[in-house]
Amino acid sequence: MSKVIVTAANEAQRAAWLGGSLPEVERVRPGLWSIPVPIPINPLRYVLVYALEVPDGVVIIDAGWNTEEAYGALVAGLATAGYEITDVKAVLVTHIHPDHYGLAGRIREASGAWIGLHPADARIVHDRYDESAIDSLVQRERSLLVRCGVPDMTAQELAGASVMLRQFVTMATPDRLIEDGDRLDLPGWDLRAMWTPGHSPGHLCFVEPERRLLFSGDHVLARITSMVAVHPQSAANPLADYLDALRAVGKLDVEEVLPAHEYRFLELAKRVDYVIGHHEERLAEVQRVVADGDGSTCWDIATRLTWSRGWEEIPAHMRRAANNETLAHLVWLEQRDMVTRVPGEPDLWYAPSA
């Protein structure tokens, strides 16, 4: 499908993204700041942390990776807005990926801020980031990859590909659980939580209906589509969850979307329609590839799909993501009887019997 370009809310921020530079700290609206926090070794380059002014300080949405560079950028950004790190009263985490959750614990240590997270992500924090649980999670990932048809040696390598990311996270149990529909008690703000699972089990967006703003985290971005994958900590059918949440978000009456990456944009419904269409095309492609084979593994199907580059050019750790995204599409099709799985090591996928 043709690429849909939504209108940037700030052309300078969009230009910075396209030009490979860090955007400026920006006063978006009275009482609201956007602070870019660098991400190391990552094509996304930065996460946009939003600071909401409250009478006794600021509340921030997301935090950034736990590196000195990121922490320094956050401190400097808050200073531009007239605050210090000790003025942070709460960290509202959209989801537990390192670029959103990594600095939350350090910020709490510096300021006494409370950390808020959805229960579905809170349940998996320990297994993902506690040193004592890492080996178990890696072995669960390896077992999944083997069932997908990944060769043993490759499966072992790919299963541990994300372990190094743990160094960018300060392990921090959330102080408060934020449920779908919760209204956050923030003076001067009518901020409401919206559970939007898929990219992570407990991904949250935050809606400000009076100002017609949506803080979208990674759920919906201006140009790229969020990764939705089956993995040991995912829901059973994360793509179904994601598409349902997208449709719900697309009905919101908002003027501006404030995502965690790239740049702020307008025309939410237009962007949501595009992302849903993208997944519909991908589902159709996966179904065609399955039909062309006579019992294919998920790994084999992934190698035959269209990617932004040739399969051999995709770095090893990104192949795991590609495999697990492919599995999410296969599971969606399976639950609608559009493909059939024969369990085993590996699982084999077929077109449904006539």
C-alpha positions as CSV (number, residue, x, y, z in Angstrom):
1,M,0.0,0.0,0.0
2,S,1.2,3.5,-0.6
3,K,2.9,5.3,2.3
4,V,0.6,7.7,4.1
5,I,2.3,10.8,5.4
6,V,0.6,12.6,8.3
7,T,1.1,16.2,9.0
8,A,3.8,17.1,11.5
9,A,2.7,19.2,14.4
10,N,6.2,20.8,14.4
11,E,8.1,20.9,11.2
12,A,11.4,21.6,12.9
13,Q,11.0,18.4,15.0
14,R,10.2,16.4,11.8
15,A,13.2,17.9,10.0
16,A,15.5,16.8,12.9
17,W,14.2,13.3,12.7
18,L,14.6,13.1,9.0
19,G,18.1,14.7,9.2
20,G,19.4,12.3,11.8
21,S,19.8,15.0,14.6
22,L,18.4,15.5,18.0
23,P,15.4,17.8,18.1
24,E,15.3,20.8,20.5
25,V,13.7,20.7,23.9
26,E,10.3,22.3,23.2
27,R,7.5,24.0,25.1
28,V,4.7,22.3,23.3
29,R,1.9,24.1,25.0
30,P,1.6,26.0,28.3
31,G,2.6,23.6,31.0
32,L,3.8,20.9,28.6
33,W,7.4,20.2,27.5
34,S,9.0,17.7,25.1
35,I,12.5,16.5,26.0
36,P,14.4,14.3,23.6
37,V,16.6,11.7,25.5
38,P,19.2,9.9,23.4
39,I,19.1,6.1,23.0
40,P,22.5,4.4,22.4
41,I,23.1,1.9,19.6
42,N,19.6,2.2,18.2
43,P,18.2,3.5,14.9
44,L,15.4,5.3,16.8
45,R,18.1,7.6,18.3
46,Y,16.0,9.2,21.0
47,V,12.8,8.8,23.1
48,L,10.6,11.9,23.6
49,V,10.0,12.3,27.3
50,Y,7.0,14.6,28.1
51,A,7.0,16.8,31.2
52,L,3.7,18.0,32.5
53,E,3.8,20.8,34.9
54,V,1.9,20.4,38.2
55,P,1.8,22.9,41.1
56,D,4.7,21.3,43.1
57,G,6.9,20.1,40.2
58,V,6.5,18.0,37.0
59,V,5.2,14.6,36.1
60,I,7.0,12.9,33.2
61,I,5.7,10.3,30.7
62,D,8.4,7.8,30.0
63,A,12.1,8.1,31.1
64,G,14.7,6.9,28.6
65,W,17.5,4.4,28.8
66,N,19.8,4.3,31.9
67,T,23.0,5.8,30.5
68,E,24.9,8.9,31.7
69,E,24.2,10.6,28.3
70,A,20.5,9.9,28.6
71,Y,20.3,11.0,32.2
72,G,22.3,14.2,31.5
73,A,20.0,15.0,28.6
74,L,16.9,14.6,30.8
75,V,18.4,16.7,33.5
76,A,19.3,19.4,31.0
77,G,15.9,19.3,29.4
78,L,14.2,19.7,32.7
79,A,16.5,22.7,33.4
80,T,15.4,24.3,30.2
81,A,11.8,24.0,31.4
82,G,12.8,25.5,34.8
83,Y,13.0,22.3,36.9
84,E,15.5,20.0,38.5
85,I,15.4,16.2,38.6
86,T,14.3,16.5,42.2
87,D,11.1,18.2,41.0
88,V,9.8,15.0,39.3
89,K,6.8,13.8,41.2
90,A,5.8,10.8,39.1
91,V,7.1,8.7,36.1
92,L,4.2,7.4,34.0
93,V,5.7,4.6,32.0
94,T,3.9,3.7,28.8
95,H,5.6,0.2,28.7
96,I,8.6,-1.6,30.1
97,H,11.0,-1.6,27.1
98,P,14.4,-0.1,28.2
99,D,14.0,3.2,26.3
100,H,10.9,4.0,28.3
101,Y,11.4,2.3,31.7
102,G,15.2,2.2,32.0
103,L,15.8,5.4,33.9
104,A,12.6,5.3,36.0
105,G,14.3,3.7,39.0
106,R,17.2,6.2,38.9
107,I,14.8,9.1,38.8
108,R,12.9,7.7,41.8
109,E,16.1,7.4,43.7
110,A,16.9,11.1,42.9
111,S,13.5,12.6,43.5
112,G,11.3,10.2,45.4
113,A,8.9,10.2,42.4
114,W,6.4,7.3,42.2
115,I,6.5,5.0,39.2
116,G,3.3,4.0,37.4
117,L,2.9,1.0,35.1
118,H,0.0,-1.2,33.8
119,P,-0.4,-4.5,35.8
120,A,0.3,-6.6,32.7
121,D,3.7,-5.1,32.3
122,A,4.3,-5.0,36.0
123,R,3.9,-8.8,36.1
124,I,6.8,-9.3,33.8
125,V,9.3,-6.8,35.1
126,H,11.1,-9.3,37.4
127,D,11.5,-12.0,34.8
128,R,12.8,-9.5,32.2
129,Y,15.2,-7.5,34.3
130,D,16.1,-9.3,37.5
131,E,19.5,-10.9,37.2
132,S,18.2,-14.1,38.8
133,A,15.6,-14.6,36.2
134,I,17.4,-13.8,32.9
135,D,18.6,-17.4,32.2
136,S,15.1,-18.8,32.5
137,L,13.7,-16.2,30.1
138,V,16.5,-16.9,27.6
139,Q,15.8,-20.6,27.6
140,R,12.1,-20.0,27.1
141,E,12.9,-17.8,24.1
142,R,15.2,-20.5,22.8
143,S,12.5,-23.1,23.0
144,L,10.1,-20.9,21.1
145,L,12.7,-20.3,18.4
146,V,13.3,-24.0,18.0
147,R,9.6,-24.6,17.6
148,C,9.7,-22.0,14.9
149,G,12.3,-23.9,13.0
150,V,15.4,-21.9,13.9
151,P,18.5,-24.1,13.8
152,D,19.8,-25.0,17.3
153,M,23.0,-23.0,17.2
154,T,21.3,-20.0,15.7
155,A,18.4,-20.3,18.2
156,Q,20.8,-20.2,21.2
157,E,22.5,-17.1,19.8
158,L,19.3,-15.3,19.0
159,A,17.6,-16.2,22.3
160,G,20.2,-14.2,24.3
161,A,20.5,-11.3,21.8
162,S,18.7,-8.9,24.1
163,V,20.5,-9.7,27.4
164,M,22.9,-6.9,26.9
165,L,20.0,-4.4,27.0
166,R,19.6,-5.1,30.7
167,Q,22.6,-2.8,31.5
168,F,20.4,0.1,30.4
169,V,17.7,-0.6,33.0
170,T,17.6,0.2,36.7
171,M,15.4,-2.6,38.1
172,A,12.4,-0.9,39.7
173,T,9.2,-2.3,40.9
174,P,6.3,0.1,40.2
175,D,4.8,1.9,43.1
176,R,1.3,2.2,41.5
177,L,-0.6,0.1,39.0
178,I,-2.4,2.1,36.3
179,E,-5.5,0.3,35.0
180,D,-7.4,1.0,31.7
181,G,-9.6,4.0,32.2
182,D,-7.9,5.3,35.3
183,R,-8.0,9.1,35.7
184,L,-4.6,10.2,37.0
185,D,-4.7,12.6,40.0
186,L,-2.6,15.4,38.4
187,P,-3.7,18.9,39.4
188,G,-4.4,21.0,36.3
189,W,-4.6,17.9,34.0
190,D,-7.4,15.6,33.1
191,L,-5.2,12.7,32.1
192,R,-6.7,9.3,31.5
193,A,-5.1,6.0,30.9
194,M,-6.0,3.8,27.9
195,W,-4.7,0.2,27.8
196,T,-3.4,-0.5,24.3
197,P,-1.7,-3.9,24.4
198,G,0.2,-5.5,21.6
199,H,3.6,-3.8,21.4
200,S,3.9,-4.9,25.1
201,P,1.2,-6.7,27.2
202,G,0.6,-3.6,29.3
203,H,1.2,-0.7,26.9
204,L,-0.6,2.4,28.0
205,C,-1.5,5.6,26.1
206,F,-2.6,8.7,28.0
207,V,-5.5,10.9,26.8
208,E,-6.1,14.5,27.7
209,P,-9.6,15.1,26.4
210,E,-9.8,18.8,27.3
211,R,-6.6,19.6,25.5
212,R,-7.4,17.0,22.8
213,L,-4.0,15.3,23.2
214,L,-2.9,11.7,22.9
215,F,0.4,10.6,24.4
216,S,0.8,7.5,22.3
217,G,4.0,5.9,23.5
218,D,5.0,3.3,20.8
219,H,1.4,2.3,20.0
220,V,1.1,4.6,17.0
221,L,4.0,6.6,15.5
222,A,4.2,9.1,12.6
223,R,6.2,7.0,10.1
224,I,7.2,3.5,11.3
225,T,5.0,0.7,12.6
226,S,5.5,-0.7,16.1
227,M,6.8,-4.2,16.5
228,V,4.1,-6.7,17.5
229,A,5.5,-10.1,18.2
230,V,4.9,-13.4,19.9
231,H,7.5,-14.1,22.6
232,P,7.7,-15.8,26.0
233,Q,6.2,-12.7,27.8
234,S,3.6,-11.8,25.2
235,A,-0.1,-12.4,25.2
236,A,-1.4,-15.4,23.2
237,N,-2.5,-13.3,20.3
238,P,-0.8,-9.9,20.5
239,L,-1.6,-8.8,17.0
240,A,-5.4,-9.2,17.7
241,D,-4.9,-7.2,20.9
242,Y,-3.0,-4.6,19.0
243,L,-5.4,-4.1,16.1
244,D,-8.4,-3.9,18.5
245,A,-6.6,-1.3,20.5
246,L,-5.7,0.6,17.4
247,R,-9.3,0.7,16.3
248,A,-10.3,2.1,19.7
249,V,-7.6,4.8,19.6
250,G,-8.6,5.7,16.1
251,K,-12.1,6.8,17.4
252,L,-10.6,9.3,19.9
253,D,-11.4,13.0,19.3
254,V,-7.8,14.3,19.6
255,E,-6.1,17.1,17.7
256,E,-2.5,16.1,18.2
257,V,-0.6,12.9,18.9
258,L,2.5,13.0,21.0
259,P,4.4,9.8,20.4
260,A,7.6,8.5,22.1
261,H,9.7,8.6,18.9
262,E,10.0,10.5,15.6
263,Y,7.8,13.6,15.9
264,R,4.4,14.9,17.0
265,F,1.7,14.7,14.4
266,L,-1.9,15.4,13.4
267,E,-4.5,13.2,11.7
268,L,-4.6,10.3,14.1
269,A,-7.5,8.4,12.3
270,K,-5.7,8.6,9.0
271,R,-2.5,7.1,10.5
272,V,-4.5,4.4,12.3
273,D,-6.2,3.4,9.1
274,Y,-2.8,3.1,7.4
275,V,-1.3,0.9,10.1
276,I,-4.3,-1.4,10.1
277,G,-4.1,-1.6,6.3
278,H,-0.4,-2.4,6.6
279,H,-1.1,-5.4,8.8
280,E,-4.0,-6.6,6.6
281,E,-1.5,-6.7,3.7
282,R,1.0,-8.5,5.8
283,L,-1.5,-11.1,6.9
284,A,-2.5,-11.7,3.2
285,E,1.2,-12.1,2.3
286,V,1.8,-14.6,5.1
287,Q,-1.2,-16.6,4.0
288,R,0.0,-16.7,0.4
289,V,3.5,-17.9,1.5
290,V,1.9,-20.6,3.7
291,A,-0.3,-21.7,0.8
292,D,2.8,-21.9,-1.6
293,G,4.5,-24.4,0.7
294,D,3.8,-27.9,1.9
295,G,4.3,-27.6,5.6
296,S,6.6,-24.6,6.4
297,T,8.2,-23.5,9.6
298,C,7.7,-20.0,10.9
299,W,11.4,-19.3,10.3
300,D,11.2,-20.4,6.6
301,I,8.0,-18.3,6.1
302,A,9.8,-15.3,7.6
303,T,12.7,-15.7,5.1
304,R,10.3,-15.5,2.2
305,L,8.4,-12.4,3.2
306,T,9.1,-8.9,2.0
307,W,11.2,-6.9,4.4
308,S,12.8,-3.4,4.1
309,R,16.0,-5.2,3.0
310,G,17.0,-8.7,1.8
311,W,16.9,-11.4,4.5
312,E,20.7,-11.9,4.3
313,E,21.2,-8.2,5.0
314,I,19.1,-8.2,8.2
315,P,21.4,-8.4,11.3
316,A,21.1,-11.6,13.4
317,H,19.3,-10.0,16.3
318,M,16.8,-8.4,14.0
319,R,16.0,-11.7,12.4
320,R,14.7,-12.9,15.8
321,A,12.3,-9.9,15.8
322,A,11.3,-10.7,12.2
323,N,10.6,-14.3,13.1
324,N,8.5,-13.4,16.1
325,E,6.6,-10.8,14.2
326,T,5.8,-13.4,11.5
327,L,4.6,-15.8,14.3
328,A,2.2,-13.1,15.5
329,H,0.7,-12.9,12.1
330,L,0.5,-16.7,11.8
331,V,-1.3,-17.0,15.2
332,W,-3.8,-14.3,14.1
333,L,-4.5,-16.3,11.0
334,E,-4.6,-19.6,12.9
335,Q,-7.3,-18.3,15.3
336,R,-9.5,-17.5,12.3
337,D,-8.9,-20.9,10.7
338,M,-7.0,-19.3,7.8
339,V,-3.9,-21.4,8.3
340,T,-3.4,-24.6,10.2
341,R,-0.5,-25.5,12.6
342,V,0.8,-29.1,13.2
343,P,2.6,-28.9,16.5
344,G,6.1,-30.3,16.9
345,E,9.7,-29.3,17.0
346,P,9.4,-27.5,14.7
347,D,5.7,-26.6,14.3
348,L,4.6,-26.8,10.6
349,W,2.1,-24.4,9.0
350,Y,-0.3,-25.4,6.2
351,A,-3.1,-23.9,4.3
352,P,-6.4,-25.1,5.8
353,S,-7.9,-28.3,4.4
354,A,-10.7,-27.9,1.9
